[in-house]
């Protein structure tokens, strides 16, 4: 009789141990997932007016291009963005897509430029004088 009570108590203790250990592991995984993401805001500006805006979460070390593709349908030609969300450049009128990060013109292409948490990326479709 004592053996069966001891076995039952051992079984219950084992179940509680694994249940709480599993719960703690799940919480740790969720914390790691949350800390491995960054939050970035994208804005599209067309003809001097804000056209669209989205805030998204991306994995750390993501590029501007990865986030842009997550937000809208894009087209590119040899690495240069030619169309975003149906709004296309016009070579004849010298209207092109350019972008800034946190208010400063980007020094790298969208496929190379890495993002940081809380970055604000603005793509502008406007006339560019070379």
C-alpha positions, 0 to 999 in steps of 0.5 A: 500500500505504501509502495503504491502511494509513493508511486502515485506521488512520484508520478504526480511530481514528475508530471508537474516537473515536466509541465512547468519545465515545458512552460518555462522553455516555451516562455524562453523561446518566445522571448528569444523570438521577440528579441530577434525581431525588429520593428520598421516603418515604411512610407511611400511618397508620390508627388510630394504626398504620403501615399501609403504607410506600414509598420512591420516586424522583420528578423534582425539583419534584414535588408531594406529590400526584404521589408519592402517586399513584405509590404508591397509588390515591387518590380526591379531592374538590375537591382534598381527598384522600378515599381512599388505598389503599382507606382512606376518610374518614368525614365523619359520624365526622369522620375525615379524611386529614391529612399531615405533611412531616418531622414538621410539619403541611403548610401547603399542599395536597398538589397544591401542596406541593413535595417535596425530596430525602429528605422523609418524608411521613406521611398519617394517617387519624384523627378531626379536631376542628375 
